[in-house]
């Protein structure tokens, strides 16, 4: 029994996600727990990720698996083909019916004449075409050529050229990689006759005895006839061995495993490593000398496994070339019974470089995702489950990622939204799954404080080489501040429009009242200029920050200074620090201007010893609060002159202030100077 490691569950989950189940082929063996993982890596790169039609891959796998000695590969690929798991690792692929799939089990292998005819038809294709439809005549020709290539029959070289003519270099390279995987899988299954047929296929076989007989007996049955008659079994074995050694894409090595000496190797291995056949025959090459020091321990453990089980690998390690360079290779082998280890070696440098580049790319992506203040995410397009979710999700949503990375990921996510946005979120994911880009805004009740936040999500499809949407990517940004700024801008624009209208009304009133109280044009112009200037000073101050309100002391002091009064010499201010609303500031400012103008003409500012004291305070009665502003002039020696007519200042104090802001104004002309008390309701004028 293999001890279950911490990451076994993650490995099994990865296999199940791709294939829909966990085949026994990839379950760890007691003697070499890591071998299954290495075989899985090879399966991903040469079987699942190869961009060939998934149904074609399974049909070809069923056809070629009939050449194996054990029924496991045949049964497993037949299961995938009829929907027990994902055909070709593609969960979106529609499987074949059992009846149609069974036709493959009785499809005869083409003899030499049939192979020649099939190759002639492939060679006649003028332009490279796509992989043909299942059960078509073109597919039959492709299967015949693939068998010749797979078994290294005498027509294999011609088969490869014909396939390149008919389907192009790229598809033939992908096909070759897939055939290499099938050969490796059959070798592994043949080396493990105890490998049990998976439970789902076994159940199907129990329900249909005829199918069970086909799957159990097809392996090794109806293989292509030998190219030349075999005199006896020894000649046939020698023929098969010679064909094995002629494979140029896989190295074949023979070791004296007791000594570790390389006895023989095929031309494929020599081409991979640069050694000559004379160097092999000299007996100077050993697995120890060919193995870099850091991999000797791993190889030693494989030799120990060979002594216990008679098998070795598959395992991966670096290997020395003659020129000292290294390359990554995958090895698998067994003791053939006379102290000789026969080992198959495959160069996997390209895959290792691809894996390293992928790891680097993933590391850079994760660094980007973890550094981003926006949520970066990727979903599987078929299941809609998240494959990646950046840490900023927890900051923006206020929820741990683990809480949404379980069960139905979409449901867990949409539960965080306000209900009215959930249908739009589902629609956006569906659009991306159909190949469209989409963007929309939604609100969430952020956990755990329940604060409503505005988020903007952008979804986009991620496609494979064939243009099929494999994943959905997205970026989610917190736009609460942006939404608030936009709303604030709308408010400011509305406030500006309101204030412009009010200002025009005030100016019209000033012009009308000034005209009514002026004796001539010069008098009119003088009064109008002063009042417009006062209004301008107030507006300049108010527009600096219209929402902050206006400082009362600054408002009064500005009007006194504009009238040439000097603080402490001509006036004093006393009262609590208060900020008043913009509308109230206009009225109070104009009132102060009129009081200052009156003081300059008739009051305290007409004499050297004249002084103005302005105090304010807050008074509360049972129902309302009041701001009481007290204007006191002193320094006059006789009763001040009361105005003979009601000008703009009088109208402002006695009519406009009470009407606009609810003021109560009391004026008294004492011998020492004017006293004016203005009572203003705090609720209407004070900025909270």
C-alpha positions as CSV (number, residue, x, y, z in Angstrom):
1,X,0.0,0.0,0.0
2,X,1.4,3.4,-1.0
3,X,1.6,5.9,1.9
4,X,-0.7,8.8,0.9
5,X,1.3,12.0,0.7
6,X,0.0,15.5,1.5
7,X,-0.2,16.5,-2.2
8,X,-1.7,13.2,-3.5
9,X,-5.2,14.7,-3.2
10,X,-4.1,17.7,-5.3
11,X,-2.6,15.4,-7.9
12,X,-5.7,13.2,-8.1
13,X,-7.9,16.4,-8.3
14,X,-5.9,17.6,-11.3
15,X,-6.3,14.3,-13.1
16,X,-10.0,14.1,-12.4
17,X,-10.5,17.7,-13.5
18,X,-8.9,16.9,-16.9
19,X,-10.3,13.4,-17.5
20,X,-13.4,13.3,-15.4
21,X,-12.1,10.4,-13.3
22,X,-8.9,8.9,-11.9
23,X,-7.7,6.1,-14.2
24,X,-5.7,3.3,-12.5
25,X,-3.0,4.0,-15.1
26,X,-2.0,7.1,-13.1
27,X,-2.3,5.7,-9.6
28,X,1.0,5.5,-7.8
29,X,2.7,2.1,-7.6
30,X,4.2,0.9,-4.3
31,X,7.7,0.6,-5.6
32,X,7.8,4.0,-7.4
33,X,5.2,6.5,-6.1
34,X,6.5,9.3,-8.3
35,X,6.4,7.3,-11.6
36,X,2.7,7.9,-12.1
37,X,3.1,11.6,-11.8
38,X,5.8,11.6,-14.4
39,X,3.7,9.5,-16.7
40,X,0.8,12.0,-16.1
41,X,3.1,14.9,-17.1
42,X,3.9,13.1,-20.3
43,X,0.2,12.4,-20.9
44,X,-0.7,16.0,-20.6
45,X,1.9,17.3,-23.0
46,X,1.6,14.5,-25.6
47,X,-2.1,13.4,-25.3
48,X,-4.4,15.9,-23.6
49,X,-2.8,19.2,-24.7
50,X,-2.1,18.1,-28.3
51,X,-4.3,20.2,-30.5
52,X,-6.0,17.3,-32.4
53,X,-9.8,16.7,-32.4
54,X,-10.6,14.9,-29.1
55,X,-12.9,12.4,-30.7
56,X,-10.2,11.5,-33.3
57,X,-7.6,11.0,-30.5
58,X,-9.8,8.5,-28.7
59,X,-10.8,6.7,-31.9
60,X,-7.1,6.4,-32.9
61,X,-6.2,5.3,-29.4
62,X,-8.9,2.5,-29.5
63,X,-7.7,1.3,-32.9
64,X,-4.0,1.2,-32.0
65,X,-4.6,-0.1,-28.4
66,X,-5.8,-3.4,-30.1
67,X,-2.1,-4.0,-30.9
68,X,-1.2,-4.1,-27.2
69,X,-0.7,-7.3,-25.2
70,X,-3.0,-6.3,-22.3
71,X,-6.5,-5.0,-22.6
72,X,-6.2,-2.0,-20.2
73,X,-5.4,0.8,-22.7
74,X,-8.0,-0.5,-25.1
75,X,-10.7,-0.7,-22.4
76,X,-9.8,2.7,-21.0
77,X,-9.8,4.6,-24.3
78,X,-13.0,2.9,-25.3
79,X,-14.6,4.2,-22.1
80,X,-13.5,7.7,-22.9
81,X,-14.8,7.4,-26.4
82,X,-18.3,6.5,-25.2
83,X,-18.4,9.2,-22.5
84,X,-17.0,7.5,-19.4
85,X,-14.8,10.5,-18.6
86,X,-13.9,13.3,-20.9
87,X,-12.9,12.2,-24.5
88,X,-9.4,13.5,-25.2
89,X,-9.6,15.5,-21.9
90,X,-12.3,17.7,-23.4
91,X,-15.4,17.9,-21.2
92,X,-17.3,19.7,-23.9
93,X,-16.8,16.9,-26.5
94,X,-19.9,14.9,-27.4
95,X,-19.0,11.1,-27.0
96,X,-19.8,8.5,-29.6
97,X,-22.5,5.9,-29.2
98,X,-21.5,2.5,-28.0
99,X,-22.7,0.9,-31.3
100,X,-20.6,3.2,-33.4
101,X,-17.5,2.8,-31.1
102,X,-17.8,-1.0,-31.3
103,X,-17.3,-0.8,-35.0
104,X,-13.7,0.1,-34.3
105,X,-13.2,-3.1,-32.4
106,X,-13.9,-5.2,-35.5
107,X,-12.3,-2.9,-38.0
108,X,-9.7,-5.0,-39.8
109,X,-6.1,-3.8,-40.0
110,X,-5.1,-3.0,-43.6
111,X,-2.7,-5.5,-45.2
112,X,0.3,-4.4,-47.2
113,X,-1.9,-3.9,-50.3
114,X,-4.4,-1.9,-48.3
115,X,-1.8,0.2,-46.7
116,X,-0.2,1.0,-50.1
117,X,-3.6,2.0,-51.5
118,X,-4.3,4.2,-48.5
119,X,-0.9,5.9,-48.8
120,X,-1.4,6.6,-52.5
121,X,-4.6,8.3,-51.8
122,X,-3.0,10.4,-49.1
123,X,-0.1,11.3,-51.4
124,X,-2.6,12.5,-54.0
125,X,-4.0,15.2,-51.7
126,X,-3.0,18.6,-53.2
127,X,-3.4,20.9,-50.2
128,X,-3.0,19.9,-46.5
129,X,-6.5,19.4,-45.0
130,X,-8.0,19.0,-41.5
131,X,-8.3,15.7,-39.6
132,X,-11.2,13.9,-41.4
133,X,-14.6,13.1,-39.8
134,X,-15.1,9.9,-37.9
135,X,-15.9,6.7,-39.9
136,X,-15.1,8.5,-43.2
137,X,-13.1,6.9,-45.9
138,X,-10.4,9.6,-45.4
139,X,-10.2,8.6,-41.7
140,X,-9.7,5.0,-42.7
141,X,-6.7,6.0,-44.8
142,X,-5.4,8.0,-41.9
143,X,-5.8,5.0,-39.5
144,X,-4.0,2.7,-41.9
145,X,-1.0,5.2,-42.2
146,X,-1.0,5.7,-38.4
147,X,-0.8,1.9,-37.8
148,X,2.2,1.7,-40.2
149,X,3.9,4.6,-38.4
150,X,3.0,3.2,-35.0
151,X,4.3,-0.3,-35.6
152,X,7.3,0.9,-37.6
153,X,6.3,-1.4,-40.5
154,X,8.3,-1.3,-43.7
155,X,6.0,1.4,-45.0
156,X,6.4,3.7,-42.0
157,X,8.8,6.1,-43.8
158,X,6.4,6.4,-46.7
159,X,3.5,6.7,-44.3
160,X,5.1,9.7,-42.6
161,X,5.7,11.5,-45.9
162,X,2.1,10.7,-47.1
163,X,0.7,12.1,-43.8
164,X,2.7,15.3,-44.1
165,X,1.4,15.7,-47.7
166,X,-2.2,15.2,-46.7
167,X,-2.3,17.0,-43.3
168,X,0.7,19.3,-43.1
169,X,3.8,19.3,-40.9
170,X,2.2,20.7,-37.8
171,X,-0.6,18.1,-37.6
172,X,1.9,15.3,-38.3
173,X,4.2,16.5,-35.5
174,X,1.2,16.5,-33.1
175,X,0.2,13.1,-34.3
176,X,3.7,11.8,-33.7
177,X,3.7,13.1,-30.2
178,X,0.4,11.4,-29.6
179,X,1.6,8.1,-31.0
180,X,4.6,8.3,-28.8
181,X,2.4,8.7,-25.7
182,X,0.3,5.7,-26.8
183,X,3.4,3.6,-27.2
184,X,4.6,4.6,-23.8
185,X,1.2,3.9,-22.2
186,X,1.1,0.5,-23.8
187,X,4.6,-0.3,-22.7
188,X,3.6,0.7,-19.1
189,X,0.4,-1.4,-19.2
190,X,2.3,-4.4,-20.7
191,X,4.9,-4.1,-17.9
192,X,2.1,-4.1,-15.3
193,X,-0.2,-7.0,-16.2
194,X,-1.8,-6.6,-12.8
195,X,-3.2,-3.2,-13.8
196,X,-7.0,-3.6,-13.2
197,X,-9.5,-2.2,-15.7
198,X,-11.1,0.9,-14.3
199,X,-14.4,0.4,-12.4
200,X,-16.6,2.4,-14.8
201,X,-15.4,0.4,-17.8
202,X,-15.6,-2.9,-15.9
203,X,-19.2,-2.1,-15.0
204,X,-20.0,-1.5,-18.7
205,X,-18.4,-4.8,-19.6
206,X,-20.4,-6.6,-17.0
207,X,-23.6,-5.2,-18.4
208,X,-22.7,-6.4,-22.0
209,X,-20.9,-9.7,-22.2
210,X,-20.3,-9.4,-26.0
211,X,-18.6,-6.0,-25.5
212,X,-16.6,-7.5,-22.7
213,X,-15.4,-10.3,-25.0
214,X,-14.5,-7.7,-27.7
215,X,-12.5,-5.5,-25.3
216,X,-10.8,-8.5,-23.7
217,X,-9.8,-10.3,-26.9
218,X,-9.2,-7.4,-29.3
219,X,-5.9,-6.6,-27.7
220,X,-3.2,-8.2,-29.9
221,X,-5.9,-9.7,-32.2
222,X,-6.1,-8.8,-35.9
223,X,-2.7,-7.1,-35.8
224,X,-1.2,-6.3,-39.3
225,X,0.4,-9.3,-40.9
226,X,4.2,-9.4,-40.8
227,X,5.9,-8.0,-43.7
228,X,7.8,-11.2,-44.4
229,X,7.0,-14.8,-43.4
230,X,8.5,-15.9,-40.1
231,X,10.3,-19.2,-40.1
232,X,9.8,-19.7,-36.4
233,X,9.1,-17.8,-33.2
234,X,12.8,-16.9,-32.7
235,X,12.9,-15.2,-36.1
236,X,9.6,-13.3,-35.3
237,X,11.1,-12.1,-32.1
238,X,14.3,-11.0,-33.8
239,X,12.2,-9.2,-36.4
240,X,10.3,-7.3,-33.7
241,X,13.5,-6.5,-31.8
242,X,15.1,-5.2,-35.1
243,X,12.0,-3.0,-35.7
244,X,12.2,-1.7,-32.1
245,X,15.8,-0.7,-32.6
246,X,15.0,1.1,-35.8
247,X,12.8,3.6,-34.0
248,X,14.6,7.0,-34.3
249,X,12.4,9.0,-32.0
250,X,13.0,6.8,-29.0
251,X,16.4,5.6,-27.7
252,X,16.8,1.9,-26.9
253,X,19.6,1.0,-24.5
254,X,20.8,-2.4,-23.2
255,X,22.7,-2.4,-19.8
256,X,24.4,-5.1,-17.8
257,X,22.5,-3.9,-14.7
258,X,24.9,-5.6,-12.3
259,X,27.8,-3.7,-13.6
260,X,26.0,-0.7,-15.0
261,X,27.8,-1.0,-18.4
262,X,26.0,0.0,-21.6
263,X,26.1,-3.0,-23.8
264,X,24.2,-1.8,-26.9
265,X,22.1,1.1,-28.1
266,X,20.1,1.9,-31.2
267,X,20.9,4.7,-33.6
268,X,18.2,6.9,-32.1
269,X,20.0,7.0,-28.7
270,X,23.4,7.6,-30.4
271,X,21.9,10.5,-32.4
272,X,20.5,12.0,-29.2
273,X,23.7,11.9,-27.2
274,X,26.5,12.1,-29.9
275,X,28.3,8.9,-28.9
276,X,29.5,6.5,-31.6
277,X,28.7,2.8,-31.8
278,X,32.4,2.0,-31.3
279,X,32.3,3.9,-28.0
280,X,29.3,1.8,-26.9
281,X,31.0,-1.4,-27.9
282,X,34.2,-0.5,-26.0
283,X,32.3,-1.1,-22.7
284,X,33.5,2.2,-21.3
285,X,30.1,3.8,-21.0
286,X,28.1,3.2,-17.9
287,X,24.9,4.7,-16.6
288,X,27.0,6.3,-13.8
289,X,29.3,8.1,-16.3
290,X,26.3,9.2,-18.4
291,X,24.5,10.6,-15.4
292,X,25.2,14.0,-13.8
293,X,26.2,13.7,-10.1
294,X,23.0,15.2,-8.7
295,X,21.0,12.5,-10.5
296,X,23.0,9.5,-9.4
297,X,21.0,8.9,-6.2
298,X,17.8,8.9,-8.1
299,X,19.1,6.4,-10.7
300,X,20.5,4.2,-7.9
301,X,17.0,4.0,-6.3
302,X,15.7,3.0,-9.7
303,X,18.3,0.2,-9.9
304,X,17.2,-1.0,-6.5
305,X,13.6,-1.0,-7.7
306,X,14.7,-3.0,-10.7
307,X,16.2,-5.6,-8.4
308,X,13.0,-5.9,-6.5
309,X,10.4,-5.8,-9.3
310,X,12.2,-6.3,-12.5
311,X,11.1,-2.9,-13.7
312,X,12.4,0.6,-13.9
313,X,10.7,3.9,-14.3
314,X,9.3,5.7,-16.0
315,X,11.4,8.5,-14.5
316,X,13.0,11.7,-15.7
317,X,16.6,12.9,-15.3
318,X,19.3,14.8,-17.1
319,X,21.8,12.9,-19.2
320,X,25.3,13.8,-20.4
321,X,26.0,14.2,-24.1
322,X,29.4,13.4,-25.4
323,X,30.3,17.1,-25.7
324,X,29.4,17.6,-22.0
325,X,26.1,19.2,-22.6
326,X,23.0,17.9,-20.9
327,X,19.5,17.0,-22.0
328,X,16.4,15.9,-20.2
329,X,15.3,12.4,-20.9
330,X,12.5,10.0,-19.7
331,X,13.4,6.4,-19.1
332,X,11.4,3.2,-18.6
333,X,12.6,-0.4,-18.8
334,X,12.7,-3.9,-17.4
335,X,14.9,-6.9,-16.9
336,X,14.6,-9.2,-19.9
337,X,15.7,-12.2,-17.8
338,X,19.4,-12.6,-18.5
339,X,20.8,-9.9,-16.4
340,X,20.2,-7.3,-19.1
341,X,18.2,-4.2,-18.6
342,X,16.5,-2.9,-21.7
343,X,15.5,0.7,-21.4
344,X,13.5,3.1,-23.6
345,X,14.7,6.7,-23.5
346,X,12.9,9.7,-24.9
347,X,14.3,13.2,-25.2
348,X,12.0,15.6,-23.3
349,X,14.1,18.8,-23.5
350,X,11.4,20.6,-25.4
351,X,8.7,19.7,-22.8
352,X,11.0,20.7,-19.9
353,X,11.8,24.0,-21.5
354,X,8.1,24.5,-22.1
355,X,7.3,23.6,-18.5
356,X,10.1,25.9,-17.2
357,X,8.7,28.8,-19.4
358,X,5.2,28.0,-18.1
359,X,6.4,28.0,-14.5
360,X,8.2,31.4,-15.1
361,X,5.1,32.7,-16.8
362,X,2.9,31.5,-14.0
363,X,5.2,33.0,-11.4
364,X,5.2,36.4,-13.1
365,X,1.4,36.2,-13.4
366,X,1.0,35.4,-9.7
367,X,3.4,38.3,-8.8
368,X,1.3,40.6,-11.0
369,X,-2.0,39.3,-9.4
370,X,-0.7,39.5,-5.9
371,X,0.6,43.0,-6.4
372,X,-2.5,44.3,-8.1
373,X,-5.0,46.3,-6.0
374,X,-7.7,45.1,-8.4
375,X,-9.1,41.5,-8.3
376,X,-7.5,39.4,-11.0
377,X,-9.3,36.1,-11.7
378,X,-9.6,33.2,-14.1
379,X,-12.4,30.7,-14.5
380,X,-12.7,27.4,-16.3
381,X,-15.1,28.1,-19.1
382,X,-16.9,24.8,-18.9
383,X,-17.5,24.6,-15.1
384,X,-17.3,28.3,-14.3
385,X,-15.1,27.3,-11.3
386,X,-12.3,29.7,-10.4
387,X,-8.8,28.5,-11.3
388,X,-7.1,31.7,-10.0
389,X,-8.3,34.4,-7.6
390,X,-5.9,37.1,-6.5
391,X,-5.5,38.1,-2.8
392,X,-7.1,41.6,-3.3
393,X,-10.4,39.8,-3.4
394,X,-10.3,39.6,0.3
395,X,-9.6,43.4,0.6
396,X,-12.3,44.4,-1.7
397,X,-15.1,42.0,-0.8
398,X,-14.1,41.5,2.9
399,X,-14.3,37.8,2.5
400,X,-11.6,35.1,2.7
401,X,-10.9,33.4,-0.7
402,X,-11.4,30.0,0.9
403,X,-15.1,30.9,1.5
404,X,-15.9,31.2,-2.2
405,X,-13.4,28.6,-3.5
406,X,-15.7,25.7,-2.5
407,X,-18.9,24.3,-3.9
408,X,-20.5,26.3,-6.7
409,X,-18.0,29.2,-7.1
410,X,-20.5,31.3,-9.1
411,X,-23.2,31.0,-6.5
412,X,-20.8,31.8,-3.7
413,X,-19.7,34.9,-5.7
414,X,-23.1,36.2,-6.6
415,X,-24.4,35.8,-3.0
416,X,-22.1,38.8,-2.2
417,X,-23.9,41.1,-4.6
418,X,-27.1,43.0,-4.1
419,X,-29.9,40.8,-5.6
420,X,-30.7,43.1,-8.5
421,X,-27.2,42.7,-10.0
422,X,-27.0,38.8,-9.9
423,X,-28.7,38.1,-13.2
424,X,-26.4,40.5,-15.0
425,X,-23.4,38.8,-13.5
426,X,-24.4,35.4,-14.8
427,X,-25.1,37.0,-18.2
428,X,-21.7,38.5,-18.3
429,X,-20.0,35.2,-17.7
430,X,-22.1,33.5,-20.4
431,X,-21.1,36.2,-22.9
432,X,-17.5,35.6,-22.2
433,X,-18.0,31.9,-22.6
434,X,-19.5,32.6,-26.0
435,X,-16.3,34.5,-27.0
436,X,-17.5,38.1,-26.2
437,X,-15.9,40.8,-24.0
438,X,-18.2,42.4,-21.4
439,X,-18.1,45.0,-18.7
440,X,-20.6,46.1,-16.1
441,X,-20.9,47.7,-12.7
442,X,-22.5,46.2,-9.6
443,X,-22.8,46.7,-5.9
444,X,-21.9,44.4,-3.0
445,X,-22.6,44.5,0.7
446,X,-19.0,44.3,1.8
447,X,-18.4,41.9,4.6
448,X,-18.4,42.1,7.6
449,X,-19.4,45.8,8.0
450,X,-22.2,45.6,5.4
451,X,-21.0,48.8,3.7
452,X,-22.2,49.1,0.1
453,X,-19.4,49.2,-2.5
454,X,-19.5,49.8,-6.2
455,X,-17.4,47.4,-8.3
456,X,-16.7,47.3,-12.0
457,X,-15.9,43.9,-13.7
458,X,-14.4,43.3,-17.1
459,X,-14.7,39.7,-18.5
460,X,-12.9,38.4,-21.6
461,X,-12.6,34.9,-23.2
462,X,-9.3,33.0,-23.2
463,X,-9.0,30.7,-26.2
464,X,-6.8,27.8,-27.3
465,X,-5.0,27.3,-30.6
466,X,-8.3,26.2,-32.3
467,X,-10.1,29.3,-31.1
468,X,-12.2,27.5,-28.6
469,X,-12.9,29.3,-25.3
470,X,-11.1,27.4,-22.6
471,X,-11.1,29.9,-19.8
472,X,-12.7,33.2,-18.8
473,X,-10.4,35.9,-17.5
474,X,-11.4,39.1,-15.6
475,X,-10.4,42.1,-13.6
476,X,-12.7,43.5,-10.9
477,X,-12.0,47.1,-9.6
478,X,-13.5,49.0,-6.7
479,X,-15.0,52.1,-8.2
480,X,-16.8,53.4,-5.1
481,X,-14.6,56.5,-4.9
482,X,-15.2,57.1,-8.7
483,X,-18.9,56.8,-8.3
484,X,-18.9,59.1,-5.3
485,X,-16.8,61.6,-7.2
486,X,-19.2,61.5,-10.2
487,X,-22.2,62.0,-7.9
488,X,-20.4,64.9,-6.1
489,X,-19.7,66.4,-9.5
490,X,-23.4,66.2,-10.4
491,X,-24.2,67.9,-7.1
492,X,-21.7,70.7,-7.7
493,X,-23.1,71.3,-11.2
494,X,-26.6,71.5,-9.9
495,X,-25.4,73.7,-7.0
496,X,-23.6,76.0,-9.5
497,X,-26.7,76.2,-11.7
498,X,-28.8,77.1,-8.7
499,X,-26.3,79.7,-7.5
500,X,-26.1,81.3,-10.9
501,X,-29.8,81.7,-11.0
502,X,-29.9,83.1,-7.5
503,X,-27.0,85.4,-8.2
504,X,-28.7,86.9,-11.2
505,X,-31.8,87.4,-9.1
506,X,-29.7,89.2,-6.4
507,X,-28.0,91.4,-9.0
508,X,-31.3,92.4,-10.6
509,X,-32.6,93.3,-7.1
510,X,-29.5,95.3,-6.3
511,X,-29.7,97.2,-9.6
512,X,-33.4,97.9,-9.1
513,X,-33.2,99.0,-5.5
514,X,-30.0,101.1,-6.1
515,X,-31.7,102.9,-9.0
516,X,-34.8,103.6,-6.8
517,X,-32.6,105.2,-4.1
518,X,-30.2,107.1,-6.2
519,X,-30.5,110.9,-7.1
520,X,-28.3,110.8,-10.2
521,X,-26.2,108.6,-12.4
522,X,-23.0,109.2,-10.4
523,X,-24.7,108.3,-7.2
524,X,-26.2,105.2,-8.8
525,X,-22.9,104.1,-10.2
526,X,-21.1,104.6,-6.9
527,X,-23.6,102.6,-4.9
528,X,-23.9,99.9,-7.5
529,X,-20.1,99.4,-7.8
530,X,-19.7,99.1,-4.1
531,X,-22.5,96.5,-3.7
532,X,-21.4,94.5,-6.7
533,X,-17.8,94.5,-5.3
534,X,-19.2,93.3,-1.9
535,X,-21.1,90.5,-3.7
536,X,-18.0,89.6,-5.7
537,X,-15.8,89.3,-2.5
538,X,-18.4,87.0,-1.0
539,X,-18.6,84.8,-4.1
540,X,-14.8,84.5,-4.4
541,X,-14.6,83.2,-0.9
542,X,-17.6,80.9,-1.1
543,X,-16.5,79.3,-4.4
544,X,-13.2,78.2,-2.9
545,X,-15.1,75.4,-1.1
546,X,-18.9,75.8,-1.4
547,X,-19.5,72.7,0.8
548,X,-17.4,73.9,3.6
549,X,-19.4,77.0,4.4
550,X,-18.1,80.6,5.1
551,X,-16.3,81.8,8.2
552,X,-18.5,84.5,9.8
553,X,-15.6,86.5,11.3
554,X,-13.8,86.6,7.9
555,X,-17.0,87.7,6.2
556,X,-17.5,90.7,8.5
557,X,-13.8,91.6,8.6
558,X,-13.6,91.6,4.8
559,X,-16.4,94.2,4.5
560,X,-14.9,96.4,7.2
561,X,-11.4,96.3,5.6
562,X,-13.0,97.1,2.2
563,X,-14.4,100.3,3.8
564,X,-10.9,101.3,4.9
565,X,-11.5,100.4,8.5
566,X,-8.6,99.0,10.5
567,X,-9.0,96.2,13.1
568,X,-8.4,97.3,16.7
569,X,-8.2,100.9,15.5
570,X,-11.6,101.3,13.9
571,X,-13.3,98.0,14.8
572,X,-13.2,94.8,16.8
573,X,-14.8,91.4,16.4
574,X,-15.8,89.0,19.1
575,X,-17.7,85.7,19.0
576,X,-17.4,81.9,18.6
577,X,-16.0,80.4,15.4
578,X,-18.9,79.7,13.1
579,X,-19.3,78.7,9.5
580,X,-22.4,79.8,7.6
581,X,-24.2,78.5,4.5
582,X,-23.5,80.2,1.1
583,X,-26.9,81.8,0.7
584,X,-26.8,83.2,4.2
585,X,-23.3,84.5,3.5
586,X,-24.6,86.6,0.6
587,X,-27.3,88.2,2.6
588,X,-25.1,88.8,5.7
589,X,-22.2,90.1,3.6
590,X,-24.5,92.6,1.8
591,X,-25.9,93.7,5.2
592,X,-22.4,94.2,6.5
593,X,-21.6,96.2,3.4
594,X,-24.6,98.5,3.9
595,X,-23.8,99.0,7.6
596,X,-20.2,99.9,6.7
597,X,-21.3,102.2,3.9
598,X,-23.7,104.0,6.4
599,X,-20.9,104.3,8.9
600,X,-18.6,105.9,6.3
601,X,-21.2,108.4,5.3
602,X,-23.1,109.1,8.5
603,X,-21.7,107.1,11.4
604,X,-18.6,106.1,13.4
605,X,-16.2,106.1,10.5
606,X,-16.8,109.8,9.8
607,X,-14.9,110.9,13.0
608,X,-11.3,110.2,14.1
609,X,-12.4,108.6,17.4
610,X,-15.2,106.5,15.9
611,X,-15.2,102.8,16.6
612,X,-17.4,99.8,15.6
613,X,-17.7,96.8,17.9
614,X,-19.3,93.6,16.4
615,X,-20.2,90.8,18.7
616,X,-22.1,87.6,18.0
617,X,-23.4,84.7,20.2
618,X,-25.7,81.7,20.1
619,X,-28.9,81.9,22.1
620,X,-31.3,79.0,22.5
621,X,-35.0,79.2,23.5
622,X,-37.4,76.4,24.0
623,X,-37.9,75.7,20.3
624,X,-35.2,77.4,18.2
625,X,-31.6,78.5,18.2
626,X,-30.6,81.9,17.2
627,X,-27.4,83.6,16.1
628,X,-27.4,87.1,17.5
629,X,-25.2,89.6,15.7
630,X,-24.8,92.9,17.5
631,X,-23.4,96.0,15.6
632,X,-22.5,98.9,17.9
633,X,-21.0,102.2,16.8
634,X,-19.4,104.7,19.2
635,X,-17.4,108.0,19.1
636,X,-20.1,110.4,17.9
637,X,-21.0,113.4,20.1
638,X,-24.5,114.0,18.8
639,X,-27.4,111.9,17.7
640,X,-26.6,110.3,14.4
641,X,-28.5,111.3,11.4
642,X,-31.3,108.8,10.6
643,X,-31.9,108.1,6.9
644,X,-34.5,110.3,5.4
645,X,-35.6,107.7,2.9
646,X,-35.7,103.9,2.6
647,X,-32.7,103.0,0.4
648,X,-31.4,99.7,-0.6
649,X,-29.7,99.2,2.8
650,X,-32.9,99.8,4.7
651,X,-34.8,97.5,2.4
652,X,-32.1,94.8,2.8
653,X,-32.2,94.9,6.6
654,X,-35.9,95.3,7.1
655,X,-37.3,93.3,4.3
656,X,-34.8,91.1,2.4
657,X,-33.1,89.5,5.4
658,X,-36.3,88.7,7.2
659,X,-37.8,87.2,4.0
660,X,-34.8,85.3,2.7
661,X,-33.3,83.9,5.9
662,X,-35.9,84.6,8.6
663,X,-33.9,87.4,10.3
664,X,-35.2,89.7,13.0
665,X,-33.5,93.1,12.7
666,X,-33.7,95.9,15.3
667,X,-32.0,99.3,14.7
668,X,-31.6,102.2,17.2
669,X,-29.9,105.5,16.6
670,X,-28.2,106.3,19.9
671,X,-26.2,109.6,20.6
672,X,-22.9,107.7,20.4
673,X,-23.8,105.9,17.2
674,X,-26.0,103.3,15.5
675,X,-26.8,100.1,17.1
676,X,-28.2,97.2,15.0
677,X,-29.1,93.7,16.3
678,X,-29.7,91.0,13.8
679,X,-31.1,87.7,15.0
680,X,-30.7,84.8,12.6
681,X,-32.2,81.2,13.0
682,X,-29.3,78.8,13.4
683,X,-31.0,75.9,11.6
684,X,-31.2,77.9,8.4
685,X,-27.8,79.6,8.3
686,X,-25.2,77.6,10.2
687,X,-23.2,74.9,8.4
688,X,-23.3,71.6,10.3
